[in-house]
């Protein structure tokens, strides 16, 4: 598993790219939830969710939190 800071850095980069795309193109909810294969948002939600879950796991381990 990657370092927590690396994961957070990737999440912040993803957010930055998302915000830039939103400013330039605007985002239709359908494109966000069901992006086409050629959409820059293809895989975005899944990857972001994966990163968030990894960060949550690492943070839980740091504070010795039992689920």
mmCIF file of the N, C-alpha and C atoms, coordinates in Angstrom:
data_MODEL
# 
_entry.id   MODEL 
# 
loop_
_atom_site.group_PDB 
_atom_site.id 
_atom_site.type_symbol 
_atom_site.label_atom_id 
_atom_site.label_alt_id 
_atom_site.label_comp_id 
_atom_site.label_asym_id 
_atom_site.label_entity_id 
_atom_site.label_seq_id 
_atom_site.pdbx_PDB_ins_code 
_atom_site.Cartn_x 
_atom_site.Cartn_y 
_atom_site.Cartn_z 
_atom_site.occupancy 
_atom_site.B_iso_or_equiv 
_atom_site.pdbx_formal_charge 
_atom_site.auth_seq_id 
_atom_site.auth_comp_id 
_atom_site.auth_asym_id 
_atom_site.auth_atom_id 
_atom_site.pdbx_PDB_model_num 
ATOM 1   N N  . UNK A 1 1  ? 0.848   -1.176 0.000   1.00 0.00 ? 1  UNK A N  1 
ATOM 2   C CA . UNK A 1 1  ? 0.000   0.000  0.000   1.00 0.00 ? 1  UNK A CA 1 
ATOM 3   C C  . UNK A 1 1  ? 0.894   1.240  0.000   1.00 0.00 ? 1  UNK A C  1 
ATOM 4   N N  . UNK A 1 2  ? 0.482   2.239  -0.727  1.00 0.00 ? 2  UNK A N  1 
ATOM 5   C CA . UNK A 1 2  ? 1.262   3.460  -0.859  1.00 0.00 ? 2  UNK A CA 1 
ATOM 6   C C  . UNK A 1 2  ? 1.227   4.275  0.435   1.00 0.00 ? 2  UNK A C  1 
ATOM 7   N N  . UNK A 1 3  ? 2.143   5.207  0.511   1.00 0.00 ? 3  UNK A N  1 
ATOM 8   C CA . UNK A 1 3  ? 2.218   6.132  1.634   1.00 0.00 ? 3  UNK A CA 1 
ATOM 9   C C  . UNK A 1 3  ? 0.980   7.035  1.635   1.00 0.00 ? 3  UNK A C  1 
ATOM 10  N N  . UNK A 1 4  ? 0.466   7.331  2.821   1.00 0.00 ? 4  UNK A N  1 
ATOM 11  C CA . UNK A 1 4  ? -0.747  8.145  2.940   1.00 0.00 ? 4  UNK A CA 1 
ATOM 12  C C  . UNK A 1 4  ? -0.584  9.499  2.263   1.00 0.00 ? 4  UNK A C  1 
ATOM 13  N N  . UNK A 1 5  ? 0.567   10.129 2.426   1.00 0.00 ? 5  UNK A N  1 
ATOM 14  C CA . UNK A 1 5  ? 0.791   11.440 1.814   1.00 0.00 ? 5  UNK A CA 1 
ATOM 15  C C  . UNK A 1 5  ? 0.764   11.365 0.294   1.00 0.00 ? 5  UNK A C  1 
ATOM 16  N N  . UNK A 1 6  ? 1.284   10.279 -0.268  1.00 0.00 ? 6  UNK A N  1 
ATOM 17  C CA . UNK A 1 6  ? 1.248   10.102 -1.721  1.00 0.00 ? 6  UNK A CA 1 
ATOM 18  C C  . UNK A 1 6  ? -0.191  9.957  -2.205  1.00 0.00 ? 6  UNK A C  1 
ATOM 19  N N  . UNK A 1 7  ? -0.986  9.214  -1.456  1.00 0.00 ? 7  UNK A N  1 
ATOM 20  C CA . UNK A 1 7  ? -2.387  9.020  -1.823  1.00 0.00 ? 7  UNK A CA 1 
ATOM 21  C C  . UNK A 1 7  ? -3.146  10.346 -1.770  1.00 0.00 ? 7  UNK A C  1 
ATOM 22  N N  . UNK A 1 8  ? -2.906  11.110 -0.716  1.00 0.00 ? 8  UNK A N  1 
ATOM 23  C CA . UNK A 1 8  ? -3.572  12.408 -0.578  1.00 0.00 ? 8  UNK A CA 1 
ATOM 24  C C  . UNK A 1 8  ? -3.133  13.340 -1.699  1.00 0.00 ? 8  UNK A C  1 
ATOM 25  N N  . UNK A 1 9  ? -1.867  13.307 -2.042  1.00 0.00 ? 9  UNK A N  1 
ATOM 26  C CA . UNK A 1 9  ? -1.358  14.138 -3.135  1.00 0.00 ? 9  UNK A CA 1 
ATOM 27  C C  . UNK A 1 9  ? -2.068  13.783 -4.442  1.00 0.00 ? 9  UNK A C  1 
ATOM 28  N N  . UNK A 1 10 ? -2.239  12.487 -4.704  1.00 0.00 ? 10 UNK A N  1 
ATOM 29  C CA . UNK A 1 10 ? -2.948  12.063 -5.916  1.00 0.00 ? 10 UNK A CA 1 
ATOM 30  C C  . UNK A 1 10 ? -4.402  12.537 -5.888  1.00 0.00 ? 10 UNK A C  1 
ATOM 31  N N  . UNK A 1 11 ? -5.041  12.451 -4.720  1.00 0.00 ? 11 UNK A N  1 
ATOM 32  C CA . UNK A 1 11 ? -6.426  12.919 -4.597  1.00 0.00 ? 11 UNK A CA 1 
ATOM 33  C C  . UNK A 1 11 ? -6.525  14.421 -4.882  1.00 0.00 ? 11 UNK A C  1 
ATOM 34  N N  . UNK A 1 12 ? -5.583  15.191 -4.363  1.00 0.00 ? 12 UNK A N  1 
ATOM 35  C CA . UNK A 1 12 ? -5.600  16.636 -4.588  1.00 0.00 ? 12 UNK A CA 1 
ATOM 36  C C  . UNK A 1 12 ? -5.380  16.971 -6.058  1.00 0.00 ? 12 UNK A C  1 
ATOM 37  N N  . UNK A 1 13 ? -4.498  16.232 -6.721  1.00 0.00 ? 13 UNK A N  1 
ATOM 38  C CA . UNK A 1 13 ? -4.279  16.428 -8.156  1.00 0.00 ? 13 UNK A CA 1 
ATOM 39  C C  . UNK A 1 13 ? -5.547  16.102 -8.941  1.00 0.00 ? 13 UNK A C  1 
ATOM 40  N N  . UNK A 1 14 ? -6.213  15.033 -8.551  1.00 0.00 ? 14 UNK A N  1 
ATOM 41  C CA . UNK A 1 14 ? -7.467  14.665 -9.217  1.00 0.00 ? 14 UNK A CA 1 
ATOM 42  C C  . UNK A 1 14 ? -8.511  15.764 -9.033  1.00 0.00 ? 14 UNK A C  1 
ATOM 43  N N  . UNK A 1 15 ? -8.604  16.305 -7.819  1.00 0.00 ? 15 UNK A N  1 
ATOM 44  C CA . UNK A 1 15 ? -9.561  17.381 -7.554  1.00 0.00 ? 15 UNK A CA 1 
ATOM 45  C C  . UNK A 1 15 ? -9.250  18.607 -8.401  1.00 0.00 ? 15 UNK A C  1 
ATOM 46  N N  . UNK A 1 16 ? -7.968  18.933 -8.486  1.00 0.00 ? 16 UNK A N  1 
ATOM 47  C CA . UNK A 1 16 ? -7.543  20.094 -9.266  1.00 0.00 ? 16 UNK A CA 1 
ATOM 48  C C  . UNK A 1 16 ? -7.932  19.932 -10.733 1.00 0.00 ? 16 UNK A C  1 
ATOM 49  N N  . UNK A 1 17 ? -7.673  18.749 -11.299 1.00 0.00 ? 17 UNK A N  1 
ATOM 50  C CA . UNK A 1 17 ? -8.030  18.487 -12.698 1.00 0.00 ? 17 UNK A CA 1 
ATOM 51  C C  . UNK A 1 17 ? -9.544  18.510 -12.893 1.00 0.00 ? 17 UNK A C  1 
ATOM 52  N N  . UNK A 1 18 ? -10.274 17.953 -11.936 1.00 0.00 ? 18 UNK A N  1 
ATOM 53  C CA . UNK A 1 18 ? -11.733 17.942 -12.009 1.00 0.00 ? 18 UNK A CA 1 
ATOM 54  C C  . UNK A 1 18 ? -12.273 19.367 -12.018 1.00 0.00 ? 18 UNK A C  1 
ATOM 55  N N  . UNK A 1 19 ? -11.775 20.199 -11.106 1.00 0.00 ? 19 UNK A N  1 
ATOM 56  C CA . UNK A 1 19 ? -12.247 21.579 -11.017 1.00 0.00 ? 19 UNK A CA 1 
ATOM 57  C C  . UNK A 1 19 ? -11.933 22.354 -12.291 1.00 0.00 ? 19 UNK A C  1 
ATOM 58  N N  . UNK A 1 20 ? -10.760 22.124 -12.853 1.00 0.00 ? 20 UNK A N  1 
ATOM 59  C CA . UNK A 1 20 ? -10.384 22.796 -14.095 1.00 0.00 ? 20 UNK A CA 1 
ATOM 60  C C  . UNK A 1 20 ? -11.307 22.362 -15.233 1.00 0.00 ? 20 UNK A C  1 
ATOM 61  N N  . UNK A 1 21 ? -11.568 21.073 -15.330 1.00 0.00 ? 21 UNK A N  1 
ATOM 62  C CA . UNK A 1 21 ? -12.470 20.560 -16.362 1.00 0.00 ? 21 UNK A CA 1 
ATOM 63  C C  . UNK A 1 21 ? -13.871 21.142 -16.174 1.00 0.00 ? 21 UNK A C  1 
ATOM 64  N N  . UNK A 1 22 ? -14.318 21.210 -14.931 1.00 0.00 ? 22 UNK A N  1 
ATOM 65  C CA . UNK A 1 22 ? -15.649 21.751 -14.640 1.00 0.00 ? 22 UNK A CA 1 
ATOM 66  C C  . UNK A 1 22 ? -15.740 23.221 -15.034 1.00 0.00 ? 22 UNK A C  1 
ATOM 67  N N  . UNK A 1 23 ? -14.689 23.989 -14.756 1.00 0.00 ? 23 UNK A N  1 
ATOM 68  C CA . UNK A 1 23 ? -14.681 25.414 -15.131 1.00 0.00 ? 23 UNK A CA 1 
ATOM 69  C C  . UNK A 1 23 ? -14.718 25.578 -16.646 1.00 0.00 ? 23 UNK A C  1 
ATOM 70  N N  . UNK A 1 24 ? -13.965 24.746 -17.350 1.00 0.00 ? 24 UNK A N  1 
ATOM 71  C CA . UNK A 1 24 ? -13.866 24.884 -18.803 1.00 0.00 ? 24 UNK A CA 1 
ATOM 72  C C  . UNK A 1 24 ? -15.080 24.326 -19.539 1.00 0.00 ? 24 UNK A C  1 
ATOM 73  N N  . UNK A 1 25 ? -15.561 23.157 -19.126 1.00 0.00 ? 25 UNK A N  1 
ATOM 74  C CA . UNK A 1 25 ? -16.597 22.447 -19.871 1.00 0.00 ? 25 UNK A CA 1 
ATOM 75  C C  . UNK A 1 25 ? -17.966 22.465 -19.205 1.00 0.00 ? 25 UNK A C  1 
ATOM 76  N N  . UNK A 1 26 ? -17.967 22.607 -17.890 1.00 0.00 ? 26 UNK A N  1 
ATOM 77  C CA . UNK A 1 26 ? -19.200 22.365 -17.151 1.00 0.00 ? 26 UNK A CA 1 
ATOM 78  C C  . UNK A 1 26 ? -19.393 20.856 -17.074 1.00 0.00 ? 26 UNK A C  1 
ATOM 79  N N  . UNK A 1 27 ? -20.122 20.399 -16.076 1.00 0.00 ? 27 UNK A N  1 
ATOM 80  C CA . UNK A 1 27 ? -20.312 18.955 -15.921 1.00 0.00 ? 27 UNK A CA 1 
ATOM 81  C C  . UNK A 1 27 ? -21.789 18.659 -15.764 1.00 0.00 ? 27 UNK A C  1 
ATOM 82  N N  . UNK A 1 28 ? -22.267 17.838 -16.650 1.00 0.00 ? 28 UNK A N  1 
ATOM 83  C CA . UNK A 1 28 ? -23.631 17.346 -16.586 1.00 0.00 ? 28 UNK A CA 1 
ATOM 84  C C  . UNK A 1 28 ? -23.642 16.165 -15.618 1.00 0.00 ? 28 UNK A C  1 
ATOM 85  N N  . UNK A 1 29 ? -24.641 16.063 -14.747 1.00 0.00 ? 29 UNK A N  1 
ATOM 86  C CA . UNK A 1 29 ? -24.678 14.930 -13.808 1.00 0.00 ? 29 UNK A CA 1 
ATOM 87  C C  . UNK A 1 29 ? -24.556 13.571 -14.499 1.00 0.00 ? 29 UNK A C  1 
ATOM 88  N N  . UNK A 1 30 ? -25.149 13.445 -15.678 1.00 0.00 ? 30 UNK A N  1 
ATOM 89  C CA . UNK A 1 30 ? -25.053 12.173 -16.397 1.00 0.00 ? 30 UNK A CA 1 
ATOM 90  C C  . UNK A 1 30 ? -23.599 11.864 -16.760 1.00 0.00 ? 30 UNK A C  1 
ATOM 91  N N  . UNK A 1 31 ? -22.855 12.886 -17.169 1.00 0.00 ? 31 UNK A N  1 
ATOM 92  C CA . UNK A 1 31 ? -21.446 12.673 -17.505 1.00 0.00 ? 31 UNK A CA 1 
ATOM 93  C C  . UNK A 1 31 ? -20.644 12.277 -16.267 1.00 0.00 ? 31 UNK A C  1 
ATOM 94  N N  . UNK A 1 32 ? -20.996 12.844 -15.125 1.00 0.00 ? 32 UNK A N  1 
ATOM 95  C CA . UNK A 1 32 ? -20.282 12.527 -13.888 1.00 0.00 ? 32 UNK A CA 1 
ATOM 96  C C  . UNK A 1 32 ? -20.554 11.091 -13.443 1.00 0.00 ? 32 UNK A C  1 
ATOM 97  N N  . UNK A 1 33 ? -21.824 10.686 -13.479 1.00 0.00 ? 33 UNK A N  1 
ATOM 98  C CA . UNK A 1 33 ? -22.192 9.362  -12.979 1.00 0.00 ? 33 UNK A CA 1 
ATOM 99  C C  . UNK A 1 33 ? -22.065 8.255  -14.019 1.00 0.00 ? 33 UNK A C  1 
ATOM 100 N N  . UNK A 1 34 ? -22.187 8.600  -15.296 1.00 0.00 ? 34 UNK A N  1 
ATOM 101 C CA . UNK A 1 34 ? -22.079 7.599  -16.357 1.00 0.00 ? 34 UNK A CA 1 
ATOM 102 C C  . UNK A 1 34 ? -21.242 8.151  -17.510 1.00 0.00 ? 34 UNK A C  1 
ATOM 103 N N  . UNK A 1 35 ? -19.959 8.406  -17.266 1.00 0.00 ? 35 UNK A N  1 
ATOM 104 C CA . UNK A 1 35 ? -19.130 8.997  -18.317 1.00 0.00 ? 35 UNK A CA 1 
ATOM 105 C C  . UNK A 1 35 ? -18.892 8.012  -19.457 1.00 0.00 ? 35 UNK A C  1 
ATOM 106 N N  . UNK A 1 36 ? -18.759 8.554  -20.645 1.00 0.00 ? 36 UNK A N  1 
ATOM 107 C CA . UNK A 1 36 ? -18.434 7.724  -21.798 1.00 0.00 ? 36 UNK A CA 1 
ATOM 108 C C  . UNK A 1 36 ? -16.979 7.284  -21.741 1.00 0.00 ? 36 UNK A C  1 
ATOM 109 N N  . UNK A 1 37 ? -16.633 6.347  -22.601 1.00 0.00 ? 37 UNK A N  1 
ATOM 110 C CA . UNK A 1 37 ? -15.262 5.834  -22.629 1.00 0.00 ? 37 UNK A CA 1 
ATOM 111 C C  . UNK A 1 37 ? -14.239 6.919  -22.952 1.00 0.00 ? 37 UNK A C  1 
ATOM 112 N N  . UNK A 1 38 ? -14.645 7.922  -23.719 1.00 0.00 ? 38 UNK A N  1 
ATOM 113 C CA . UNK A 1 38 ? -13.719 8.980  -24.119 1.00 0.00 ? 38 UNK A CA 1 
ATOM 114 C C  . UNK A 1 38 ? -13.743 10.185 -23.175 1.00 0.00 ? 38 UNK A C  1 
ATOM 115 N N  . UNK A 1 39 ? -14.542 10.132 -22.128 1.00 0.00 ? 39 UNK A N  1 
ATOM 116 C CA . UNK A 1 39 ? -14.653 11.242 -21.182 1.00 0.00 ? 39 UNK A CA 1 
ATOM 117 C C  . UNK A 1 39 ? -13.469 11.263 -20.219 1.00 0.00 ? 39 UNK A C  1 
ATOM 118 N N  . UNK A 1 40 ? -12.960 12.463 -19.908 1.00 0.00 ? 40 UNK A N  1 
ATOM 119 C CA . UNK A 1 40 ? -11.902 12.566 -18.897 1.00 0.00 ? 40 UNK A CA 1 
ATOM 120 C C  . UNK A 1 40 ? -12.371 12.098 -17.516 1.00 0.00 ? 40 UNK A C  1 
ATOM 121 N N  . UNK A 1 41 ? -13.684 12.014 -17.329 1.00 0.00 ? 41 UNK A N  1 
ATOM 122 C CA . UNK A 1 41 ? -14.222 11.574 -16.040 1.00 0.00 ? 41 UNK A CA 1 
ATOM 123 C C  . UNK A 1 41 ? -14.367 10.061 -15.954 1.00 0.00 ? 41 UNK A C  1 
ATOM 124 N N  . UNK A 1 42 ? -14.059 9.373  -17.029 1.00 0.00 ? 42 UNK A N  1 
ATOM 125 C CA . UNK A 1 42 ? -14.157 7.915  -17.029 1.00 0.00 ? 42 UNK A CA 1 
ATOM 126 C C  . UNK A 1 42 ? -13.196 7.337  -15.990 1.00 0.00 ? 42 UNK A C  1 
ATOM 127 N N  . UNK A 1 43 ? -13.734 6.666  -14.992 1.00 0.00 ? 43 UNK A N  1 
ATOM 128 C CA . UNK A 1 43 ? -12.933 6.065  -13.934 1.00 0.00 ? 43 UNK A CA 1 
ATOM 129 C C  . UNK A 1 43 ? -12.622 6.993  -12.769 1.00 0.00 ? 43 UNK A C  1 
ATOM 130 N N  . UNK A 1 44 ? -13.006 8.265  -12.892 1.00 0.00 ? 44 UNK A N  1 
ATOM 131 C CA . UNK A 1 44 ? -12.675 9.247  -11.851 1.00 0.00 ? 44 UNK A CA 1 
ATOM 132 C C  . UNK A 1 44 ? -13.281 8.871  -10.497 1.00 0.00 ? 44 UNK A C  1 
ATOM 133 N N  . UNK A 1 45 ? -14.589 8.666  -10.471 1.00 0.00 ? 45 UNK A N  1 
ATOM 134 C CA . UNK A 1 45 ? -15.257 8.391  -9.190  1.00 0.00 ? 45 UNK A CA 1 
ATOM 135 C C  . UNK A 1 45 ? -14.731 7.120  -8.548  1.00 0.00 ? 45 UNK A C  1 
ATOM 136 N N  . UNK A 1 46 ? -14.525 6.097  -9.357  1.00 0.00 ? 46 UNK A N  1 
ATOM 137 C CA . UNK A 1 46 ? -14.049 4.823  -8.831  1.00 0.00 ? 46 UNK A CA 1 
ATOM 138 C C  . UNK A 1 46 ? -12.656 4.960  -8.235  1.00 0.00 ? 46 UNK A C  1 
ATOM 139 N N  . UNK A 1 47 ? -11.759 5.643  -8.956  1.00 0.00 ? 47 UNK A N  1 
ATOM 140 C CA . UNK A 1 47 ? -10.388 5.819  -8.476  1.00 0.00 ? 47 UNK A CA 1 
ATOM 141 C C  . UNK A 1 47 ? -10.362 6.690  -7.222  1.00 0.00 ? 47 UNK A C  1 
ATOM 142 N N  . UNK A 1 48 ? -11.153 7.765  -7.228  1.00 0.00 ? 48 UNK A N  1 
ATOM 143 C CA . UNK A 1 48 ? -11.171 8.655  -6.069  1.00 0.00 ? 48 UNK A CA 1 
ATOM 144 C C  . UNK A 1 48 ? -11.693 7.910  -4.839  1.00 0.00 ? 48 UNK A C  1 
ATOM 145 N N  . UNK A 1 49 ? -12.728 7.118  -5.025  1.00 0.00 ? 49 UNK A N  1 
ATOM 146 C CA . UNK A 1 49 ? -13.281 6.322  -3.926  1.00 0.00 ? 49 UNK A CA 1 
ATOM 147 C C  . UNK A 1 49 ? -12.234 5.329  -3.408  1.00 0.00 ? 49 UNK A C  1 
ATOM 148 N N  . UNK A 1 50 ? -11.511 4.711  -4.313  1.00 0.00 ? 50 UNK A N  1 
ATOM 149 C CA . UNK A 1 50 ? -10.455 3.757  -3.936  1.00 0.00 ? 50 UNK A CA 1 
ATOM 150 C C  . UNK A 1 50 ? -9.372  4.445  -3.107  1.00 0.00 ? 50 UNK A C  1 
ATOM 151 N N  . UNK A 1 51 ? -8.937  5.619  -3.558  1.00 0.00 ? 51 UNK A N  1 
ATOM 152 C CA . UNK A 1 51 ? -7.916  6.368  -2.820  1.00 0.00 ? 51 UNK A CA 1 
ATOM 153 C C  . UNK A 1 51 ? -8.421  6.777  -1.442  1.00 0.00 ? 51 UNK A C  1 
ATOM 154 N N  . UNK A 1 52 ? -9.654  7.265  -1.376  1.00 0.00 ? 52 UNK A N  1 
ATOM 155 C CA . UNK A 1 52 ? -10.225 7.690  -0.095  1.00 0.00 ? 52 UNK A CA 1 
ATOM 156 C C  . UNK A 1 52 ? -10.297 6.522  0.884   1.00 0.00 ? 52 UNK A C  1 
ATOM 157 N N  . UNK A 1 53 ? -10.651 5.347  0.390   1.00 0.00 ? 53 UNK A N  1 
ATOM 158 C CA . UNK A 1 53 ? -10.727 4.166  1.257   1.00 0.00 ? 53 UNK A CA 1 
ATOM 159 C C  . UNK A 1 53 ? -9.341  3.797  1.781   1.00 0.00 ? 53 UNK A C  1 
ATOM 160 N N  . UNK A 1 54 ? -8.331  3.904  0.932   1.00 0.00 ? 54 UNK A N  1 
ATOM 161 C CA . UNK A 1 54 ? -6.966  3.590  1.361   1.00 0.00 ? 54 UNK A CA 1 
ATOM 162 C C  . UNK A 1 54 ? -6.487  4.586  2.411   1.00 0.00 ? 54 UNK A C  1 
ATOM 163 N N  . UNK A 1 55 ? -6.762  5.866  2.198   1.00 0.00 ? 55 UNK A N  1 
ATOM 164 C CA . UNK A 1 55 ? -6.366  6.896  3.167   1.00 0.00 ? 55 UNK A CA 1 
ATOM 165 C C  . UNK A 1 55 ? -7.075  6.654  4.495   1.00 0.00 ? 55 UNK A C  1 
ATOM 166 N N  . UNK A 1 56 ? -8.357  6.328  4.442   1.00 0.00 ? 56 UNK A N  1 
ATOM 167 C CA . UNK A 1 56 ? -9.119  6.050  5.661   1.00 0.00 ? 56 UNK A CA 1 
ATOM 168 C C  . UNK A 1 56 ? -8.522  4.865  6.414   1.00 0.00 ? 56 UNK A C  1 
ATOM 169 N N  . UNK A 1 57 ? -8.144  3.810  5.697   1.00 0.00 ? 57 UNK A N  1 
ATOM 170 C CA . UNK A 1 57 ? -7.531  2.635  6.326   1.00 0.00 ? 57 UNK A CA 1 
ATOM 171 C C  . UNK A 1 57 ? -6.218  3.002  7.012   1.00 0.00 ? 57 UNK A C  1 
ATOM 172 N N  . UNK A 1 58 ? -5.378  3.742  6.308   1.00 0.00 ? 58 UNK A N  1 
ATOM 173 C CA . UNK A 1 58 ? -4.089  4.137  6.878   1.00 0.00 ? 58 UNK A CA 1 
ATOM 174 C C  . UNK A 1 58 ? -4.275  5.040  8.099   1.00 0.00 ? 58 UNK A C  1 
ATOM 175 N N  . UNK A 1 59 ? -5.205  5.983  8.005   1.00 0.00 ? 59 UNK A N  1 
ATOM 176 C CA . UNK A 1 59 ? -5.457  6.882  9.134   1.00 0.00 ? 59 UNK A CA 1 
ATOM 177 C C  . UNK A 1 59 ? -5.995  6.105  10.331  1.00 0.00 ? 59 UNK A C  1 
ATOM 178 N N  . UNK A 1 60 ? -6.847  5.128  10.076  1.00 0.00 ? 60 UNK A N  1 
ATOM 179 C CA . UNK A 1 60 ? -7.387  4.302  11.165  1.00 0.00 ? 60 UNK A CA 1 
ATOM 180 C C  . UNK A 1 60 ? -6.276  3.522  11.854  1.00 0.00 ? 60 UNK A C  1 
ATOM 181 N N  . UNK A 1 61 ? -5.349  3.004  11.063  1.00 0.00 ? 61 UNK A N  1 
ATOM 182 C CA . UNK A 1 61 ? -4.217  2.272  11.638  1.00 0.00 ? 61 UNK A CA 1 
ATOM 183 C C  . UNK A 1 61 ? -3.349  3.193  12.489  1.00 0.00 ? 61 UNK A C  1 
ATOM 184 N N  . UNK A 1 62 ? -3.146  4.431  12.020  1.00 0.00 ? 62 UNK A N  1 
ATOM 185 C CA . UNK A 1 62 ? -2.306  5.380  12.753  1.00 0.00 ? 62 UNK A CA 1 
ATOM 186 C C  . UNK A 1 62 ? -2.852  5.666  14.150  1.00 0.00 ? 62 UNK A C  1 
ATOM 187 N N  . UNK A 1 63 ? -4.151  5.756  14.276  1.00 0.00 ? 63 UNK A N  1 
ATOM 188 C CA . UNK A 1 63 ? -4.748  6.083  15.573  1.00 0.00 ? 63 UNK A CA 1 
ATOM 189 C C  . UNK A 1 63 ? -5.243  4.841  16.297  1.00 0.00 ? 63 UNK A C  1 
ATOM 190 N N  . UNK A 1 64 ? -4.908  3.675  15.735  1.00 0.00 ? 64 UNK A N  1 
ATOM 191 C CA . UNK A 1 64 ? -5.272  2.388  16.331  1.00 0.00 ? 64 UNK A CA 1 
ATOM 192 C C  . UNK A 1 64 ? -6.786  2.265  16.517  1.00 0.00 ? 64 UNK A C  1 
ATOM 193 N N  . UNK A 1 65 ? -7.522  2.649  15.475  1.00 0.00 ? 65 UNK A N  1 
ATOM 194 C CA . UNK A 1 65 ? -8.983  2.599  15.493  1.00 0.00 ? 65 UNK A CA 1 
ATOM 195 C C  . UNK A 1 65 ? -9.451  1.228  15.028  1.00 0.00 ? 65 UNK A C  1 
ATOM 196 N N  . UNK A 1 66 ? -10.279 0.588  15.817  1.00 0.00 ? 66 UNK A N  1 
ATOM 197 C CA . UNK A 1 66 ? -10.824 -0.727 15.462  1.00 0.00 ? 66 UNK A CA 1 
ATOM 198 C C  . UNK A 1 66 ? -12.177 -0.535 14.827  1.00 0.00 ? 66 UNK A C  1 
ATOM 199 N N  . UNK A 1 67 ? -12.398 -1.218 13.761  1.00 0.00 ? 67 UNK A N  1 
ATOM 200 C CA . UNK A 1 67 ? -13.699 -1.119 13.089  1.00 0.00 ? 67 UNK A CA 1 
ATOM 201 C C  . UNK A 1 67 ? -14.647 -2.119 13.663  1.00 0.00 ? 67 UNK A C  1 
# 
